[in-house]
Amino acid sequence: MRLNKFISHHTTYSRREADKLIFDGRVKVNGRVIKEPGFEVEEGDKVAVNGKPVKKSTKYTCIVYNKPRGELVTKKDDRGRKTIYDSLPKKYRHFIPVGRLDFNSEGLLILTDSPKVAHALMNSDLPRVYKLKIKGEITDKMIEAMQNGVEVGDAGAHEENEIKKMVLKPFLSAQIIKNTPKYSTLKVAIGEGKNRELRRFFANFGSEVVDLKRLSYGWVSLNALPTGKTRYFDKKEYKLLKEFLHKEAERKK
């Protein structure tokens, strides 16, 4: 793991703050000052910041944030737009988001202080459930693509996205709530949700997603959590997470 990433994951420092600490010569690895943020920290290496050891914690905390529209899932935006960390309490400054919701999307976002947990959840095929409102009606071609998967172009992608084509897997489920020529509403479950997958899916058929809200991620649901508020995982959610991590570890053996 890169040194700056290691520090930001195991302390309250952000990635940029870690960079400055490293450049200022305030970070040592195995007793030697390292001034390269990209230095690779290996298993067993001892990292110290300002003379204090950085300890890997075996404990972890997970929270749910009901992200409102108009916030970026990033630490800082070069264009000065609001980020989730502008709204979250400072004690969560070092928490890692599990996946992303784009600027105009809202709903459930899991954050954790454990890189291991974040990586396992992000790279899983756990169902992500969304409620969507799109322009126009839901066509037979859309339904067929939801059932069988489809290759899409870059319509609906972020302007800086370099992935021009994507093969989207079949949706795990899709429920049509309202279907009219003007606007339609549906509830869908997918197993990835990367690179604005849903916006690109509907843009492929000439439709635009006007509202997108994530309702659940795996066994964790938004329920009645108000917009802009956070909550800790409850006992059942931690129990299911522990079971999930154990299965993932067994699967990789």
N, C-alpha and C positions, 0 to 999 in steps of 0.2 A: 504494500500500500504506500502511496506517495506520502511523504513526511507531512505536508500541509494538511492533507486529508486525514491522516492519523491523528494529528493534534485537534482538528476541528471535530472529529468524531468522538474523542475521548476527553475533551475539556469543554469549557463554555466559550472558547474562542471561535470566531467565525473563520472561514477559509482565508479571507483577506487579512484578518488579524494575525492568523498563523503565518502567512507569508511575510508580514512585517517583522514578526518576532524572529523568523529565520534569517531574514536579510540583516537584521540588527545584531546577529550573533548571539542571540539569547536562547538558542536551542542546541542541545547536545544529544548525540546518539552514541551510546556506549562510551561516554566520556569525551567524545570529540565534537567540537563545534562544527555544525553543518549549516551552510548558507545556501543550499539548493532546495527549494520547495518540492522539486520532483524527486528528491533522494528516496530510494525505495527502502522502506522499513520492513525488515524480515522478522519472522517469528522468533521470539527470544531477544530481540534488540531492546535495549533500555533507553527510553527517550526521557529527557528532562527539559523543562521550560523554566527559565529563571532559577535554575538549581533545584527545582522540585520535580520528582519523578511523575511521569504521566502513567497512571494506572488504568489497565483495562478492567472494566467492571463486568462481572458475570451477571449482575442484576440488570434489569432493564425496565423502562417505563414506556407505556404506550398511551397516547391520547387520541381522541377524535375531535376534529375541528370542522364545524359547519361553515365552510368557506363561502363568503358572498361573492357575487360578481364584482369585477373591477379590482381584483387583487391577483398579483403574479405569485406563482409558487417558486420563489427564488429568494436568496438573501438580499440582493441589491440589484436594482435595475438602472442601466446606464442612461435611460431616458427619463428617470425620475418618477416612474409610475409606482403606485402603492404595491407593496408586497405583503404576504401573509405575516411576515415578521414585524411589520409596522403595527399590526393589530394584536398579535399574540403577546401574552405576558412575557416579560424578559426572561423568566426562568426557562422558557422553551426555546431560547435563542439558538441553542446548539442541537435541537431536535432535527431529525432528518425526515423529510416527507416521503411517504411511500407512494411513488408515482407522482403524477401531476394532474392538475385541472387547469385548463387554459384561462386566460384573463376574463373571458366572458362566460365561463362555466362556474357552477356553484355546487355545493353539497359536501358529501363526506370526504374528508381527507384524514388519513391516519398519519401520525408523526410519532417517532420513537427516538430514544437516545442510544439505540443499539444499531450499529451498522449491519451486524449479522441478521437481525430481525428485519430491518428495512430491505436488505438484499433478498432474503428468502421470500418475503411477501411480494416484492416487486417482480420477481422472476418466476412467480408461480402462475398456474392457470386457474386460480381461484376466480369464481364469477364476480364480475363487477356489474352492478345493476344500475341502470340509468332511466330517468324519465325524460323524454324528448318532445319538443314541439317543433315541427318542421313546416315550411311553406309548401302548400299544395297537398295533393292527396298521396296516399301510400299505394303504389302501383303493384301489379302482379310481378313485374320485373324486380322490384325492390324485395318483395317477399321471397321470390326464388333465390335471389342473391343472399338474403339473410339465412336461408336454409342450406345453401350449397357453397357459400363463399364466393368471392369475386376479386378480380384484379382491378385496382383503381389507379388513377393518375394523381397529379399534384393539386387538382382542384380541391379547395377547402383546407389545404395544408398551410402551415405557418409560412410567412414570406421568406424566412431564413432557412427553411427546411430543405435539405439537400437530397432527400429521398423522393425521387420523381415517380416511382411506381411501387405499389405495395400489393401483396396478395393477402386479402383478408379472409380469415377462417370463418366458417359458418357461425352465426350467433348461437349462443347456448339456449336462448329462448327469446321470443318476441310476442308481445301482447298489444294489439291495436285497441286503443281506448277511444279514439275519435278519428274519423276519416272523412274529410270534406275537401272540396276543390280549393278552398282558401287556406286553411290550416289543418294539420293533423297531429294527433298526440299518440305516443306509444311508449311502452315500457319494455326495455330490452336488457338482456344479460350477455356480456361478452367475456372472453377469457384473457384479454390483454389490455386493450385501451391505450396503446402507445401512438405517438405521432398523429394526434387528432383523428384517430381511426373513425369515429362515428361521423364527424363533420365531413371527412373525405368520402365516406361511404355514400352519404346522401347527396353530396356535391356531384358524385359520379353519375347520378340520375337527374341532375339539373335542379336539385332541391337544396334549400338552405336550412340549417339548424338554427332556430331563433332562440330556443331555450334548451339548456342541457343541465340536468341536475343528477349527481350521483347519489343514490339512495343507500347502497350497501357495497361492501367489499368483503367477499368471503362470508364469514359468520358475523361480521360487525355491521350493524345497521345504524342509520342516522336517527330513526324514530322521531321523537319530539324535540330534539336538540335545536334551540333557536339559532337563527342565522348569526354568524359572528361569535358564537360561544364554543367553549371546549368542555370536554369531560374526559375523565380517565376511563380506561378499560375497566369493566366490572369483573368480578371473580370468574364468571362463566367464560367471558371472552379471553381472559388470561389462561384459563384451563385449556380451552380449545387451541389457543396459540401454542402452548407448550406441547400439546399433542401433535400439532402440525409440524413444529420444528423437529420433533423426535422422528416423525415419519420421513421428513426430508433428509435428515441425517442418515437414517437407515437406507433410504433409497440410493444415496450416493456412495454407500459402501461397496 
